[in-house]
């Protein structure tokens, strides 16, 4: 089987059962939901298992909920709560020392950005959704990368796709790269630290893979991410 035959098989097997966020789905989200989605994007940098722990622990999620943190006026107290949660789930790049913890600093900064908007996270997303015109998706991605810390190429795309703010984008995480390798597509190394390389690779995949398959980037991305274990088990016929 060639590359497209393999990917068409994956599409036939899994697309119908894949959840794909609807355009502007963020309008149905609460400020807290949006904030916690951003928290998870910071947590997953370096490894996804801590984010799974965070998602399944309502007590920890409550500690860093948007409404609760909004009531804290002491920035050091806010950072202590963020740091406690990060340490509790074993997040990568979370130093035992609060002052040295890069992710605590990033989350405190990101929260400050969101709280600075009258109306909070939803108001900011309204601003992002109004970024129209040519290269609309890229403008939104670059904007998110600019204003938030510890949210790079993959994280910005994942955040915006999940909220229904972009569709022609791909979050090139390890799972997706593993599947692409399995079907015969090699992805260059060092994407996350090289935005230009990431943009070029994404553009190639969108035009040469997604378009022939009649899939948007978000359909392709979510199809592989949500069905990763099953796809890895597929034994493709040899050409």
C-alpha positions in Angstrom: 0.0 0.0 0.0 1.3 3.5 -0.8 1.1 6.4 1.6 -2.4 7.6 0.5 -3.9 4.2 0.5 -2.8 3.8 4.1 -4.2 7.2 5.1 -7.5 6.6 3.2 -7.8 3.3 5.2 -7.3 5.3 8.4 -9.9 7.8 7.3 -12.4 5.1 6.5 -11.9 3.4 9.8 -11.9 6.3 12.2 -13.1 9.7 10.8 -16.8 9.0 11.5 -16.2 8.4 15.2 -13.7 11.3 15.6 -14.8 14.4 17.6 -14.0 17.5 15.7 -14.6 20.9 17.4 -17.2 23.0 15.6 -16.3 26.5 14.3 -16.5 29.1 17.1 -17.1 26.4 19.7 -15.4 28.7 22.2 -18.6 30.7 22.5 -20.1 27.7 24.4 -17.2 27.6 26.9 -17.0 29.3 30.2 -14.1 31.5 31.3 -12.9 28.7 33.6 -13.0 26.1 30.8 -10.9 28.3 28.5 -8.4 29.0 31.3 -8.0 25.4 32.2 -7.5 24.5 28.6 -4.6 26.9 28.5 -3.3 25.5 31.7 -3.2 22.1 30.1 -1.3 23.4 27.1 1.4 24.6 29.4 1.4 21.3 31.5 1.8 19.0 28.5 5.1 20.6 27.4 7.6 17.9 28.0 5.1 15.1 28.6 1.3 14.5 28.4 0.8 12.2 31.4 0.8 15.0 34.0 -2.0 16.7 32.0 -4.0 13.5 32.3 -3.6 13.5 36.0 -4.7 17.2 36.1 -7.7 16.5 34.0 -8.9 13.7 36.2 -8.4 15.5 39.6 -11.3 17.9 40.4 -9.6 19.1 43.6 -6.5 20.3 41.8 -8.6 21.9 39.0 -10.6 23.7 41.6 -7.4 25.1 43.2 -6.4 26.8 40.0 -9.9 27.6 38.7 -10.3 31.0 37.0 -12.8 32.3 39.6 -10.8 31.2 42.6 -7.5 32.7 41.2 -9.3 35.9 40.3 -10.1 36.5 44.0 -6.4 36.2 45.0 -4.8 39.6 45.2 -1.3 38.5 46.4 0.7 37.4 43.3 3.0 35.3 45.4 0.0 33.4 46.9 -1.3 32.8 43.4 2.1 31.4 42.3 2.2 29.1 45.3 -1.1 27.6 44.4 -0.1 27.1 40.7 3.2 25.6 41.8 1.5 23.2 44.2 -0.7 21.9 41.5 2.2 21.5 39.0 4.3 19.7 41.6 1.4 17.4 42.6 0.9 16.1 39.0 4.7 15.8 38.3 4.7 18.4 35.5 8.0 18.6 33.6 10.1 21.7 33.9 8.6 22.4 37.3 11.5 23.1 39.7 11.1 22.3 43.4 12.0 25.9 44.0 9.0 28.2 43.4 11.3 31.0 42.3 13.0 28.8 39.7 9.9 27.2 38.3 9.5 28.2 34.7 6.0 26.8 34.3 4.7 28.6 37.4 6.0 31.8 36.1 4.4 31.1 32.7 1.0 30.3 34.1 1.1 33.3 36.4 1.9 35.5 33.3 -0.8 33.8 31.2 -3.4 34.3 33.9 -2.5 38.0 34.2 -3.0 38.4 30.4 -6.5 36.8 30.6 -7.5 38.7 33.7 -6.4 41.9 32.1 -9.2 41.7 29.5 -12.6 43.1 30.6 -14.7 40.0 30.4 -11.8 37.7 30.9 -10.8 34.8 28.6 -13.9 35.0 26.5 -13.3 38.6 25.7 -9.8 37.8 24.5 -11.0 35.0 22.3 -13.5 37.4 20.8 -10.6 39.6 19.9 -8.7 36.6 18.4 -11.8 35.5 16.4 -11.9 38.9 14.7 -8.5 38.4 13.2 -9.7 37.9 9.6 -8.3 38.2 6.1 -5.4 36.4 4.4 -3.3 34.1 6.5 -6.1 34.3 9.2 -5.1 31.1 10.9 -1.4 31.9 11.0 -2.2 35.4 12.4 -4.2 33.8 15.2 -1.5 31.3 16.0 1.3 33.9 16.0 -0.8 36.1 18.3 -1.3 33.4 20.8 2.4 32.5 20.8 3.2 36.2 21.3 1.0 36.9 24.3 1.3 33.6 26.2 4.4 32.0 27.7 5.3 28.3 27.3 2.8 28.1 24.4 4.7 27.5 21.2 3.9 26.3 17.7 2.2 23.0 18.7 0.5 24.3 21.8 -0.9 27.4 20.1 -2.5 25.3 17.3 -3.9 22.8 19.7 -5.4 25.5 21.9 -7.0 27.3 18.9 -8.2 24.1 17.2 -9.9 22.8 20.4 -11.8 26.1 20.7 -12.9 26.1 17.1 -10.9 29.2 16.2 -8.8 27.6 13.4 -9.3 24.6 11.1 -6.4 24.7 8.7 -3.7 23.8 11.2 -2.0 20.7 12.6 -0.6 20.2 16.1 2.4 18.1 15.3 2.8 16.2 18.5 4.7 12.9 19.0 1.7 10.8 18.4 0.9 12.4 15.0 4.5 12.2 14.0 4.7 8.5 14.9 1.7 7.7 12.7 3.1 9.7 9.8 6.3 7.8 10.2 4.3 4.5 10.2 2.7 5.4 6.8 6.0 6.6 5.3 6.1 10.3 5.9 9.2 11.7 7.6 8.9 14.8 9.7 12.0 16.9 10.3 13.3 17.1 13.9 13.4 20.3 16.0 10.0 21.6 14.9 8.9 23.0 18.3 11.9 25.2 18.6 11.9 26.4 15.0 8.6 28.1 14.0 9.6 28.6 10.4 10.4 24.9 10.0 7.1 24.1 11.7 5.1 26.4 9.4 6.7 25.0 6.3 6.1 21.4 7.4 2.5 22.1 8.3 1.9 23.8 4.9 3.3 20.8 3.1 1.0 18.4 5.0 -2.0 20.6 4.5 -1.5 20.9 0.7 0.0 17.5 -0.1 -1.8 15.2 2.5 -4.9 16.8 3.9 -6.2 18.4 0.7 -6.0 15.1 -1.4 -7.7 13.3 1.5 -10.4 16.0 1.5 -9.7 16.7 5.2 -9.2 19.9 7.1 -6.1 20.1 9.2 -8.1 19.8 12.4 -10.0 16.7 11.1 -6.7 15.1 10.2 -5.1 16.0 13.6 -8.0 14.9 15.8 -8.6 11.7 13.8 -5.0 10.6 14.5 -4.8 11.9 18.1 -8.1 10.3 19.3 -7.5 7.0 17.6 -3.7 6.7 18.0 -3.6 3.3 19.8 -5.9 1.7 17.2 -4.0 3.2 14.3 -0.7 2.0 15.6 -2.0 -1.5 15.6 -3.0 -1.5 11.9 -0.9 -3.8 9.8 -0.8 -2.2 6.3 -0.5 -4.5 3.3 2.9 -4.3 1.6 2.9 -2.8 -1.8 
